[in-house]
């Protein structure tokens, strides 16, 4: 059979796999015994939640994260070159989208290995869907600068683009720095600029609201240490 690289989305936090992942994904996962993951321990836990039946002692895991050396990556695809299908599992959400995996996928295409993305939750698309902002023209910026002066400058640039390009601006932050980012947004942006804050998407504590900066200033939510995504758009 032809080998395939399957891109396997994971839940966004400690969510219920039955709620956000189709049975088709579970069927595919249970056929595989070779995976590329960010962290083996959490990958095993996720597979168990998916009803994975195979003995982990007989499963191959390749670790792909910020510590992986570029020269290691080509070895990860050797099983596929030998006819074995491989699953790439994200720690949260979709592989290769604001997440490791793109290098593996690029290399798979170069080697003419079939790549199949599976359906699953993406905080970027789910927050955009729920924001009420422009879904025809948007950009995902990833993380903004950590240093305050640079971050403030970037926020001003983002707001200008939202107005000049009629473009939804989407970005994220490390959960423990959420309040630093939010405070800068509220202090820098025009009072009638729109901001959507989406936290804990698909989880029981899900919070998604779109308001003007002026409205947010009156009631600042507690989003400390909560997975969040931010969207800016013109009024």
C-alpha angles and dihedrals in degrees: 000000000000114000116239136194107222118200103213118196119213132208120278098246125323093339133149111267091207090060099053108018125067124232088245089069091052091051091052094046092053091056093058132083099173123070140173109213142165095230126009097212095055091041090056091049091051092048090052089052087052090056095253110181105188126103109258089217087069095046125095118222124189114193116224115181141115090297095056113111115230092236090059095061098076090058090060090068097050092096089055091050087054092053102267121126119231133205123214110206123196121215087229131002123341125355117245093016109102081332139083117278107078093101091053092048092048090051091047090056091050089052091047093243114153114250120203122185114208124214118262147127121306115185089205096058096035092053091046091050091051098042100073088226129127108302093178096062120030142133133208113218101181114209122359121224116291095217109086099227092050091044093053090049090051093049090054089050091049092051091051090052091050089058102034096045099029083233129150110234114213124189143153141212138202104270096241090055096048094107093050090054095043093049091052092049092051093047097045107037128082114267093243097046112116121241126185118197115195118185133177092001113204090005127111091256093051113157122183122165134159116202140146118269088250091056093047091051089061093054118021112193123226103246098152112146092357120125103252142172125201130210127190126195140159122270 
